[in-house]
Amino acid sequence: MAGTGDFFAAALAFPTALFSFALVVVVGYWLLMLIGGLGFDALHGGHGVGHHLGAGHAGHAGPVGHVGHGVGGHGVGGSVAHGAPGGHGAGGGSAHGPEHAIGHHGGVLDALGLGGVPATVAVSLLVALAWFISLAGTVLTSGAPARGGVFAVALVASWAGTRSLVRPLRRLFPEDRPVTRADFVGRVCVIRTGRVTADFGQAEVTAEDGSTATVQVRTPGAEPGLTAGRTALIYDYDPDGEHFLVAPFDPSPPGM
């Protein structure tokens, strides 16, 4: 029992106490995430949280834009697109979702060399290392000047340790590349208007991540075969007119 009492005394003494309360918050956060994730799986037949929460519909693009739909929707052709979490407005600015604030781009964490992973991961490592170092220093030292030195050492050592741990972890959290209009060139689209001409037409195209977007399409000449429901190949993008150029395309194998 004496050992337990000594442990709590050290954990609640300066400077460990500063990190002890932060560690309680960190542990509580991850426990809630774990319990919430397991509960979500149980209620939804084992499907992951990302499966349900990752899908969404993009909002409305700017005056000249078009609506993007689907997983982390993409607005194409607009000045600004406001999408679901993780969405992007292709060619016209990023969509801002709730996750943006704690994503990979924390300015302070990047400045400290701790970017490239979710902020929660970096902060959790920082707090845990600082707590362990300060606890060891508290046990080994006594007196205010020495404890002040422990506090400084804990801050510096935890930063250095977290920075070393974050480097290999960055491979597990690849940074999303914003979707651009060029990503749709070479893809097959489905015509959604009654006709496509040199100055009129819309089509629906599926991006690499499975999301869909309604885009403006045109043909250099008359293409009577391009009617609603027909497929076409996007082969170029006209930045001046802000539309894609398409040609008739049949994706079915020959002989079908």
N, C-alpha and C positions, 0 to 999 in steps of 0.2 A: 504493500500500500504506500510505503514511503516513496517508492520509485514512481508510482502514479502521481503522487502529490508533487514530487519534484518536476515531473513532466509538465503538469498543468501550471505550476509556478513559473517555469521557464517560458511556456507558451503565452502566458499572460503578462510577462515582464517586457519592459522596453529593451530592444526594438521589435521583438518577435510579435508582440500584441498587435502592432500595426498591420502585420501581414497575416496574423491569425484570423482576424475578422474578414479580411479580403479572401482568405482561403475558404472560409465557411461559405461565403457567397459563391465562389467558384464551384465548390463541391455541390452546393445546393442547385446551382444552375444545371450542371451535368446530370445530376440525379433526376431533376425534372424532365430534362431532355430524354433520358433513358426511359423513365416511366411513361412519359407521354408517347414516345415512339412505340413502345411495346403495347400500350393500350390501344393506340391507333391501329396497329397491325391486327390485334385481336378482334377489334370491332369491324374491320373491313376485310376479313378473309385473308389476312397475311400480306396484303399489298403494302408496299413501303410508303412512308410519308411522302417521299419525293414523287411517287407515282401519282398521288392525289393532289398534292399541293403544287407540283411543278406545272400543271396544265392551267391554262388561263386564256383569256381573250384580250387582245390588245385593245386599247382605247381608240379614240378617234384621232386621226392625223390632222395636220393643218389644213388650211383652205384648199390647197392643191393636192392634198395627199389622199390616200386610200386606206381602207381599213385592213389591218392584218389580223388573222385569226389563228388560234391554236396555241400550242405549247410555247409560252414565252413569246407571244405574238410579235410579228415584225411589221411595221408600217413602212410601205415602200412608196416613194414618190412624193412624200410630204416634207414640209420644212421641219416639223418636229412631230414625233410620234410618242404618245404617252402610253406605254404598254404595261403588261403584267410584270410581276417580278422577274427580272432577268431579261426583259424584252429589249429590242433595239430598234431604232428607227433607221432604216438603211438609207445612207446617203444624206441624212438630214438631221443628225444629232441622236443622242442616246435617249432611250426611254428610261424614266426614273421610277423604280419600284421601291418597296419597303426594304428590300435587302441591300439596296445600294449603299446605305449608310454604314453597314458593317461588312461590306464585301472586301475584296482584295486590295482596295485602294485607300486604306486609311493613311492619311497624310503623315500623321505623327509616327505610326508604326513603320511606314516606308522610310522616313527620315532616320529612324533608329536601326534600320536594316532588318526589321522584323516583318516586312511585307511579304506578299506572295502566298499567305495562308489566311484563313478567316481570322478576324480580330479576336474572336473568342478563344481560338486555339493559342494564339500568341500570348494573350493576356493571361490565360490559365497557366501556361508554362512559366511565364515571368513571375507570377505570384507564388507558384509552388516552389520554384527554386529559391526565391527570396526568403520564403518561410523556412525552408530546411537550413539554409545557410545562416540565417539570423538565429534560429533555434540552437544550432551547434555553437555559434559564437556566444550566445547568452549563457549557455552552460559552462563554457570555458573561460568566461571573463566576469568581472565584477567592477562596479564603479561607473559613474556617468561618462567620463571621457572614453573609457574602453568600449562601453556600449554604443557610444556615438560612432566610434570607429567601426564597430560591427555593422551598424546600420548602413554606413557608406559602402563597406565591402559587400554587403548583401545586395545593394542596388547594382553595383558595377558587375559583380560576379553573376547575378541572375540575368542581367542584360547580355553578358557575353555567352552564358550558357544557352539562353533562349535563342540567341542569334545562330549558334552552332547547330541547335536542334532543328531550327526552322529551315535551314538550307536543304536537307534531304526531304523534308516534308513538302516542300514546294512542288515536287513532282506529283504529289497526290492531289493537288488542287490547281490544275491547269487553268490559266486565265482565259475567260471567254473572249473570242474574237468577234467584234461587231459584224453583223451581216451587212453586206454592201450590195448595191445593185448588180455588180459584176458577178456575184455568186449565182444569180439566176440565169445568166447566159449559158446556154448549153443544156438547159433543163426543158422538159416537156411540160406544157401547160394545157389547161382545158379552157376553151373559149366560153365566155359567159354572156356574150351579147349576140344578138341576132345576126350580126355581120361584122367583119373586120375590113376596114378600108385604110387609105392613106391618112385619114384624119379622125378615125373613130374605131373604138374597140377596147374591150376589156377581157382579161383572162385570169384564171386562178392558177397559181404555181405553188408547188411544195418545196420548201427549203430543205437543206440537208438534215436539220434537226427535227423534221416532221411537221413544222408549222406551215401554215399556208398564208398566202397574201394575194389580194386582188390587185392587179397591175394594169397599167395602160399599155396596150399593144397596137401596133400598126403594121401594114404591109406596103411595100413599095408600089405595088400595082394591085389591080382587082383580083381577089381570091374568092370566088363564089362558093368554094367548098368549105370555107372557114365560117361555120355557123355555130350556134349554141350547142355545147356538148361535144364538139369535135376537138381533137387534139392537135397541137401545133408545137413546133420547136422554136424556142427563143434562141436566135443566133447572133443578136447584137443589141446594143443599147445606144440610143440617141440622147446625149446629154443636153443638147439644145432644146429638143422637144419634150424631154423627160418622159420618154416612152421606149418600150422594147420593140424590136423588129422580129416578126415571126414568119414562119413558113409552114404549110401543111405537113403533117407528120403522122404516120400510122405506126404505133409502137408494136403492133402485133407481128409475129414472125411471118416470113413469106410462106404462102400456101394455106394460111389459116382463113 
